[in-house]
Amino acid sequence: MIKAIVEIISSKPDTNGNTYHFGIFYSVNKGKDKLIVVELGGGSNALYLLQEIGFQFQEMFSCSFTLPKRRWKRLHDVHKKNSVFVYEHEAKDKLKEFYNL
């Protein structure tokens, strides 16, 4: 049964080849209006974070999107201002609290 949904939003490479990522974490029990946003070091780190706090692979659903850098930055800034936003190094505790683990 799916318990956690993650949207991974990545940027297309900039002129130096760098890509940027953030994940939007949803709880199936809380609905789509409750979410937590985590700035990630890599696109696959979102699922790793969920596994680290105790989710099994079959309990997670993820989808990935790649956006042009400016569009990614705009979406990132909107979520940073309007959502619970954390960085990856402090995400485990916030995610445990968010998912009531």
C-alpha positions in Angstrom: 0.0 0.0 0.0 1.3 3.4 -1.0 2.0 5.7 2.1 4.4 8.3 0.7 4.4 10.2 -2.6 7.5 12.1 -3.8 7.8 14.5 -6.7 11.4 15.1 -7.7 11.9 18.3 -9.7 15.3 18.7 -11.4 16.7 21.4 -13.5 18.2 20.9 -16.9 22.0 21.4 -16.8 23.2 25.0 -16.7 26.2 26.2 -18.8 28.6 24.5 -16.4 26.7 21.2 -16.4 25.3 21.5 -12.9 21.8 20.2 -12.1 19.7 21.2 -9.1 17.0 19.2 -7.4 14.3 19.4 -4.8 11.6 16.9 -3.6 8.0 17.5 -2.6 6.9 14.9 -0.1 3.2 14.1 0.3 1.6 11.8 2.9 -1.3 9.7 1.6 -3.0 10.0 5.0 -2.8 13.8 5.2 -3.9 14.7 1.6 -2.3 16.8 -1.1 -2.5 20.1 0.7 0.0 19.0 3.4 3.5 18.7 2.1 7.1 19.2 3.0 9.8 20.3 0.5 13.4 19.2 0.7 16.3 20.6 -1.2 18.3 17.6 -2.5 21.8 17.0 -3.5 20.8 14.5 -6.1 17.6 13.3 -7.8 17.7 9.8 -6.3 18.2 11.1 -2.7 14.5 11.5 -2.1 13.7 7.8 -2.1 16.9 7.1 -0.1 15.6 9.6 2.6 12.3 7.7 2.8 14.1 4.4 3.1 16.3 5.8 5.9 13.3 6.8 8.0 11.7 3.3 7.6 9.6 3.1 4.5 9.7 0.0 2.4 10.2 0.4 -1.4 6.6 -0.8 -2.2 5.2 1.9 0.2 6.7 4.8 -1.9 5.7 6.3 -5.2 7.9 8.8 -7.0 7.7 10.8 -10.2 10.4 13.0 -11.7 10.2 16.2 -13.7 13.0 18.1 -15.5 12.5 21.8 -16.0 14.5 24.6 -17.6 16.7 26.3 -15.0 14.7 29.5 -14.8 11.4 27.7 -14.4 13.0 25.4 -11.8 14.2 28.4 -9.9 10.8 30.1 -10.0 9.1 26.9 -8.7 11.8 26.4 -6.1 11.4 30.0 -4.8 7.6 29.7 -4.5 7.9 26.5 -2.5 10.6 27.9 -0.3 8.4 30.9 0.6 5.1 29.1 1.0 5.8 25.6 2.2 7.7 23.8 5.0 11.1 23.9 3.4 14.2 22.0 4.7 17.6 21.1 3.5 18.7 17.5 3.0 21.0 17.4 6.1 18.1 18.2 8.4 15.4 16.4 6.5 15.3 13.0 8.4 13.9 14.5 11.6 11.3 16.6 9.8 10.2 13.7 7.6 9.8 11.4 10.6 7.7 14.1 12.3 5.7 14.7 9.1 5.0 10.9 8.5 4.4 10.3 12.3 7.2 7.7 12.5 
